[in-house]
């Protein structure tokens, strides 16, 4: 057993959450998805979460026996957590909202979606805890969303890029010399995905890569990566497949850019790119620093 409060303090220290006044992304997205439902999220969630949009979203019993690790609160993940967890157990996630990003070989997505109030109430009724860490984890090194990919590729950091908040969400890395086809095969295995999304050119030699977990579909960031010497750009999404005017505009902008890029642009899915840190680094961290049982909650489908 571990103390919920002590676990929260340790995670906040690991990712320097107290240095972030608020999460720039979810301070916008939480109201955006819950307000139209008339759901009083500001009083339902924990007060500190309502301020920071990181940390304990829900705080259950004080004694924790098992921690469950996931990336998005999909209905599948939450149902599995509720069924397997005992009162007091903890769900640690990267996102407090599900993001339906779309499938490059299937349907486009709807963007951010709320956790349904009945599922939230079931979590509360069972006295379970939910702790999320978004941008503090994205900017954290060496344990973080980018750090986990760096570790899996046995890559060496050359320099961070894409400043965001108190740090950087991307990095330029040196890797063992490879080529585009071999790198795609390697990434497909690392992220356990059926296929990657690909644009750009196929290169016979790659030793410098940009790594940008999550949404990487920003032309100016790709242009900067090229200028910094990258030959490949590894990210969750190279295209925005959100089915709305914003998503289609972003997709069209990217299609203009990919006609002239010198990069191999490789998307491994938003969810899979950010789940790796849970599967590897955070599982190991909890096993080394706590007495908790650790249970992984991967999604059955990464491209959704």
Secondary structure, DSSP 8 states (H G I E B T S, - for coil): -EEHHHHHHHHHHHTTGGG-SS-TTHHHHHHHHHGGGT--HHHHS-HHHHHHSSEEEE---SEE-EEEEESS--HHHHHHHHHH--TT-EEEES-SSEEE---TTS--B-EEE---HHHHHHHHHTT-EEEE--HHHHT-SSSSHHHHHHHHTT-EEEEEEEEETTEEEEEEEEEEEE-HHHHHHHHHHHTT-S--EEEE---S-EEEEEEEEEE---HHHHHHHHHTT-SEEEEEESS--BSSHHHHHHHHHHHHHHTT--SEEEE--HHHHHHHHIIIIIHHHHHHH---EEEE---S-S--
